[in-house]
Amino acid sequence: MKKTLLIIGIVSLAFVQCKKDSDPFLIKNGSIGNLTNEMKVKQIDSIFATDSIVKINSSPNALETQGEVEIYEKGGKQLLLLSPDNESDPNSTIKNIQIFDSRYKTEKGLTSASTWKDVKANYTVDNIQTTINAVVIFLKETDVYLTIDKKSLPEELRYNLDLKVEASQIPDDAPFKYFMIGWEPAAK
């Protein structure tokens, strides 16, 4: 009996020791800190209860959070911009997240302050799309996508819209213009 109680006590202690508070700045597939791709816009108030929430496109008569939302620390530093799948529906899930704070990092250490060199060292590029002023880079096996301003690219790549930019043509020191997370809308 004493052995059984001792084993139960050790196992219980192990579970308590292993359960850590989740890192509020860790980016994983399907989550960023305590926010997951299944949560609804109306739940943002409770997830970011200690931060300041600015509702950008919310209806004045809305009882719940809806539309795009900016998240700021109490000190005023902008953390995130959350964009829902449907701006007028508080039950909509988050579709895109723009990350401003460099404390948010992927499991491989990628942050908004990283450079192209960090991407090359840790990720495989899935696709690169060229726009008028930037290139948008989608990474394999992750929800992260990046935008690099064409001003950071070699001169011969900046002005020809028909030219396909390859990963090898992007300079190692190219910073990110936007560091984004993209989630597919939840199936209804």
Order of alpha helices (4+ residues) and beta strands (2+ residues): alpha-beta-beta-beta-alpha-beta-beta-beta-beta-beta-alpha-beta-beta-beta-alpha-beta
